[in-house]
Amino acid sequence: MAPRKKLQGLVAATITPMTQDGGINLPVIGQYVDYLINEQGVRSVFVNGTTGEGLSLSIQERKQLAEEWVTKGKDKLDHVIIHVGALSLPESKGLAKHAGEIGADGIAVITPSFFKQVKKDALVAFFRDVAAEAPGIPFYYYHIPPLTGIEFRAEELLDGMKEQIPSFQGLKFSDRDLLDFGRCVKKNDEGRFVFLYGVDEQLLSALTMGATGAVGSTYNYFGKANNLILEAFASGDLSAAQKHQFSIQEFLGFVIAQGFGVAQIKAVMTLVSGIPMGPPRLPLSSASEEFIAKVKVKLESLKNSLYS
């Protein structure tokens, strides 16, 4: 595998912009790329994941989005990681092959989750077969048991993936189990792998456990604020890192109490960036006007504390 820049720092879990009639709004992706880089200081993206409603999209739509992000991000973004997980092994393999062919910087795969009685070895075999379709680019396991309902610890899967998947490069760990996360980091062979944490409100805790970066939805619109956490932590200023984390937690605690999901993430991104993200795809419902009004007030009240 050719040497690549290490995936680290903040990775935006991209939102899929949609038109009011539910189509994919591809023309705004170029503007989206520039916004992430210039306004948020985020240079890596994770496309077609949970935030991007990946499993609500058709295979053709997922390919179109992958192509657009790779094309518009060329020579601008450091990493365009494409999530290629699906319930169907042939579909997942096809998406992986496509990602490799279009020049993506890596692929990630979520655990297929309809059938719950899955054996660990069979799950690793699923990942192995998908990764084999794009052997020239890094493979990342996307661990999110709160959504999949598949309760294997990431640590249980790590050894098998390291042994059977030559392109394996690390984890996107979207779970609050810092015990499991820490045990994964401890198994890291001489720093070969990356461990990207995916629970945004716990970023600082994950950094102390050895996270090499983070993937999350809030980095779309709070990238600048979260980069302050990374900078303070790297310089050893824990007090400053805590201050920034607490400000972000205040906002996230507020919106979570309102009911915070993909629809609300799209509304916040539209509000902060000015780029129209549109509604979510059914069966999700759009954020209410009441939610948007409350978020405006909250963002205004936090404007100074987020960045000072």
C-alpha positions as CSV (number, residue, x, y, z in Angstrom):
1,M,0.0,0.0,0.0
2,A,1.4,3.4,-1.0
3,P,2.3,5.7,2.0
4,R,-0.5,8.0,2.9
5,K,-0.9,10.9,5.3
6,K,-2.1,9.6,8.6
7,L,-5.8,10.1,9.4
8,Q,-5.9,12.2,12.5
9,G,-7.5,15.3,14.0
10,L,-11.2,16.1,13.3
11,V,-13.2,14.3,10.6
12,A,-16.6,15.7,9.7
13,A,-19.3,13.1,9.5
14,T,-20.9,14.7,6.5
15,I,-24.5,15.6,6.1
16,T,-26.3,14.6,2.9
17,P,-27.9,17.8,1.5
18,M,-31.3,17.2,0.1
19,T,-33.8,19.2,-1.9
20,Q,-37.3,19.8,-0.6
21,D,-38.6,16.9,-2.7
22,G,-36.1,14.5,-1.2
23,G,-33.5,14.4,-4.0
24,I,-29.8,14.7,-3.4
25,N,-28.5,18.3,-3.7
26,L,-25.1,17.5,-5.2
27,P,-24.4,21.0,-6.5
28,V,-23.7,22.3,-2.9
29,I,-21.0,19.8,-2.1
30,G,-18.2,22.1,-3.5
31,Q,-19.4,24.9,-1.3
32,Y,-19.6,22.5,1.6
33,V,-16.0,21.4,1.1
34,D,-14.8,25.0,1.1
35,Y,-16.8,25.9,4.2
36,L,-15.3,23.0,6.2
37,I,-11.8,24.0,5.3
38,N,-12.1,27.8,5.5
39,E,-14.6,28.3,8.3
40,Q,-14.1,25.2,10.5
41,G,-10.6,24.1,9.9
42,V,-11.7,20.6,9.1
43,R,-9.8,18.8,6.3
44,S,-11.1,15.3,6.4
45,V,-14.6,13.8,5.9
46,F,-16.5,10.6,6.5
47,V,-19.2,10.3,3.8
48,N,-22.4,8.3,3.8
49,G,-22.4,7.4,7.5
50,T,-25.1,7.7,10.1
51,T,-25.2,11.6,9.9
52,G,-25.3,11.3,6.1
53,E,-28.3,9.0,6.2
54,G,-26.2,6.5,4.2
55,L,-28.5,3.5,4.9
56,S,-31.5,5.5,3.7
57,L,-29.9,6.2,0.3
58,S,-30.0,4.1,-2.8
59,I,-26.7,2.4,-3.9
60,Q,-26.6,4.8,-6.9
61,E,-27.1,7.8,-4.6
62,R,-24.3,6.7,-2.4
63,K,-22.0,6.3,-5.4
64,Q,-22.9,9.7,-6.7
65,L,-22.2,11.3,-3.3
66,A,-18.9,9.5,-3.0
67,E,-17.8,10.7,-6.5
68,E,-18.8,14.3,-5.7
69,W,-16.9,14.4,-2.4
70,V,-13.8,12.9,-4.0
71,T,-14.0,15.2,-7.0
72,K,-14.7,18.4,-5.1
73,G,-12.2,17.5,-2.3
74,K,-9.3,16.7,-4.6
75,D,-6.2,18.7,-3.7
76,K,-8.3,20.4,-0.9
77,L,-9.2,17.7,1.7
78,D,-6.7,15.5,3.3
79,H,-9.0,12.4,3.5
80,V,-12.3,11.4,2.0
81,I,-13.4,8.2,3.8
82,I,-16.4,6.5,2.3
83,H,-18.7,4.4,4.4
84,V,-19.6,1.4,2.3
85,G,-21.5,-0.7,4.9
86,A,-24.8,-2.4,3.9
87,L,-27.0,-5.2,5.0
88,S,-26.1,-7.0,1.8
89,L,-22.6,-8.4,1.3
90,P,-22.7,-8.0,-2.5
91,E,-23.8,-4.4,-2.2
92,S,-21.2,-3.6,0.4
93,K,-18.5,-5.1,-1.8
94,G,-19.7,-3.2,-4.8
95,L,-19.6,0.1,-2.9
96,A,-16.1,-0.7,-1.7
97,K,-14.9,-1.5,-5.2
98,H,-16.4,1.8,-6.4
99,A,-14.7,3.8,-3.6
100,G,-11.3,2.3,-4.6
101,E,-11.9,3.0,-8.3
102,I,-12.8,6.7,-7.8
103,G,-9.8,7.5,-5.6
104,A,-11.2,7.6,-2.1
105,D,-8.7,7.7,0.7
106,G,-10.3,4.9,2.7
107,I,-13.4,2.9,3.3
108,A,-15.3,2.1,6.5
109,V,-17.9,-0.5,7.2
110,I,-20.6,-0.7,9.9
111,T,-21.8,-4.0,11.3
112,P,-24.8,-5.4,9.3
113,S,-27.5,-5.3,11.9
114,F,-30.8,-6.9,10.8
115,F,-29.8,-10.4,12.0
116,K,-28.6,-10.2,15.6
117,Q,-27.3,-13.8,16.1
118,V,-24.0,-13.1,14.4
119,K,-20.8,-14.9,15.3
120,K,-17.6,-12.9,15.8
121,D,-15.6,-14.9,13.2
122,A,-18.4,-14.5,10.6
123,L,-18.5,-10.8,11.2
124,V,-14.8,-10.4,10.7
125,A,-15.2,-12.5,7.5
126,F,-17.8,-10.1,6.2
127,F,-15.4,-7.2,6.8
128,R,-12.6,-9.1,5.2
129,D,-14.5,-9.8,2.0
130,V,-15.6,-6.1,1.7
131,A,-12.1,-4.8,2.3
132,A,-10.7,-7.2,-0.3
133,E,-12.6,-5.3,-3.0
134,A,-10.5,-2.2,-2.3
135,P,-7.2,-3.6,-1.2
136,G,-5.2,-0.5,-2.1
137,I,-6.9,1.8,0.4
138,P,-7.2,1.8,4.2
139,F,-10.1,-0.1,5.8
140,Y,-11.7,1.2,9.0
141,Y,-14.2,-0.7,11.2
142,Y,-17.2,1.5,12.1
143,H,-18.2,0.5,15.6
144,I,-21.6,1.8,16.7
145,P,-23.4,-0.8,18.8
146,P,-26.0,1.7,20.2
147,L,-27.5,1.7,16.7
148,T,-26.7,-1.7,15.3
149,G,-27.6,-3.7,18.4
150,I,-24.7,-6.0,17.8
151,E,-23.0,-6.0,21.1
152,F,-19.5,-7.4,20.4
153,R,-16.8,-5.2,22.0
154,A,-14.5,-3.6,19.5
155,E,-11.6,-5.2,21.3
156,E,-13.1,-8.7,20.6
157,L,-13.0,-8.0,16.8
158,L,-9.7,-6.2,16.7
159,D,-7.3,-9.2,16.6
160,G,-9.2,-10.9,13.8
161,M,-9.2,-7.8,11.7
162,K,-5.6,-7.1,12.2
163,E,-4.7,-10.7,11.2
164,Q,-7.1,-11.2,8.3
165,I,-7.5,-7.7,6.7
166,P,-4.1,-6.4,5.3
167,S,-5.6,-3.0,4.6
168,F,-7.0,-2.6,8.2
169,Q,-6.0,0.8,9.6
170,G,-8.2,1.4,12.6
171,L,-11.6,2.1,14.2
172,K,-14.3,4.7,14.1
173,F,-15.5,4.1,17.7
174,S,-19.0,5.5,18.2
175,D,-19.8,4.2,21.7
176,R,-19.5,5.6,25.2
177,D,-17.7,2.5,26.5
178,L,-14.3,4.0,27.3
179,L,-13.1,0.8,28.9
180,D,-13.5,-1.0,25.5
181,F,-11.9,2.0,23.7
182,G,-9.0,2.1,26.1
183,R,-8.3,-1.7,25.6
184,C,-8.3,-1.2,21.9
185,V,-5.8,1.6,22.1
186,K,-3.6,-0.5,24.4
187,K,-3.5,-3.2,21.6
188,N,-2.2,-0.7,19.1
189,D,1.0,-2.1,17.6
190,E,3.7,0.6,17.6
191,G,1.2,3.3,16.7
192,R,0.2,1.6,13.4
193,F,-3.5,2.1,13.7
194,V,-5.8,5.1,14.2
195,F,-8.5,5.2,16.8
196,L,-11.1,7.8,15.9
197,Y,-13.7,8.6,18.6
198,G,-17.3,9.2,17.6
199,V,-19.1,10.6,20.7
200,D,-18.5,14.3,20.3
201,E,-19.4,15.4,23.8
202,Q,-16.7,13.1,25.2
203,L,-13.9,14.1,22.9
204,L,-11.5,15.3,25.7
205,S,-12.1,12.0,27.6
206,A,-11.2,10.0,24.5
207,L,-8.0,12.1,23.9
208,T,-6.8,11.2,27.4
209,M,-7.4,7.5,26.5
210,G,-5.3,7.8,23.4
211,A,-7.6,8.7,20.6
212,T,-5.7,9.8,17.5
213,G,-8.7,11.8,16.2
214,A,-12.4,12.0,16.1
215,V,-15.3,11.6,13.7
216,G,-18.5,13.4,14.4
217,S,-21.5,15.5,13.2
218,T,-20.7,18.6,15.3
219,Y,-17.4,19.0,13.5
220,N,-19.4,20.3,10.6
221,Y,-20.4,23.4,12.5
222,F,-18.3,23.4,15.6
223,G,-15.0,22.3,14.0
224,K,-13.3,25.5,15.0
225,A,-14.3,25.2,18.6
226,N,-13.3,21.5,18.8
227,N,-9.9,22.2,17.2
228,L,-9.3,24.5,20.2
229,I,-9.7,21.4,22.4
230,L,-7.2,19.5,20.3
231,E,-4.7,22.4,20.4
232,A,-5.0,22.9,24.2
233,F,-4.7,19.2,24.9
234,A,-1.6,18.9,22.6
235,S,0.0,21.8,24.5
236,G,-0.8,20.3,27.9
237,D,-3.3,22.9,28.9
238,L,-5.9,20.7,30.3
239,S,-7.8,23.6,31.9
240,A,-8.3,25.3,28.6
241,A,-9.3,22.0,26.9
242,Q,-11.9,21.5,29.6
243,K,-13.2,25.0,29.2
244,H,-13.8,24.5,25.5
245,Q,-15.3,21.0,26.0
246,F,-17.7,22.3,28.7
247,S,-19.0,25.0,26.3
248,I,-19.6,22.5,23.6
249,Q,-21.3,20.2,26.1
250,E,-23.6,23.0,27.2
251,F,-24.9,23.3,23.6
252,L,-25.1,19.5,23.1
253,G,-26.8,19.0,26.4
254,F,-29.4,21.6,25.4
255,V,-30.1,20.2,22.0
256,I,-30.1,16.5,23.2
257,A,-32.8,17.5,25.7
258,Q,-34.9,18.9,22.8
259,G,-34.6,15.7,20.8
260,F,-31.4,15.7,18.7
261,G,-31.1,13.5,15.6
262,V,-30.2,13.7,11.9
263,A,-33.1,16.2,11.2
264,Q,-31.9,18.5,13.9
265,I,-28.3,18.2,12.9
266,K,-29.3,19.3,9.3
267,A,-31.2,22.3,10.8
268,V,-28.3,23.4,12.9
269,M,-25.8,23.1,10.0
270,T,-28.1,25.1,7.7
271,L,-28.4,27.8,10.4
272,V,-24.7,28.0,11.2
273,S,-23.2,27.6,7.7
274,G,-25.9,29.1,5.5
275,I,-25.7,26.0,3.2
276,P,-29.1,24.5,2.7
277,M,-29.1,20.9,4.0
278,G,-32.8,20.4,3.4
279,P,-35.1,17.9,5.2
280,P,-34.1,14.4,6.2
281,R,-35.4,11.4,4.2
282,L,-38.6,9.7,5.4
283,P,-39.3,8.1,7.8
284,L,-37.4,10.9,9.7
285,S,-39.3,14.1,10.2
286,S,-38.0,17.7,9.8
287,A,-36.9,19.7,12.8
288,S,-39.6,22.0,14.1
289,E,-39.5,25.8,13.8
290,E,-39.6,25.9,17.6
291,F,-36.4,23.8,17.8
292,I,-34.7,26.1,15.3
293,A,-35.8,29.3,17.2
294,K,-34.4,27.8,20.5
295,V,-31.1,26.9,18.8
296,K,-30.7,30.4,17.5
297,V,-31.0,31.8,21.0
298,K,-28.7,29.2,22.5
299,L,-26.0,29.7,19.9
300,E,-26.1,33.5,20.4
301,S,-25.6,33.0,24.2
302,L,-22.6,30.8,23.7
303,K,-20.9,32.8,20.9
304,N,-18.2,34.2,23.1
305,S,-17.5,31.2,25.3
306,L,-17.1,28.7,22.4
307,Y,-14.1,30.5,20.9
308,S,-12.5,32.5,23.7
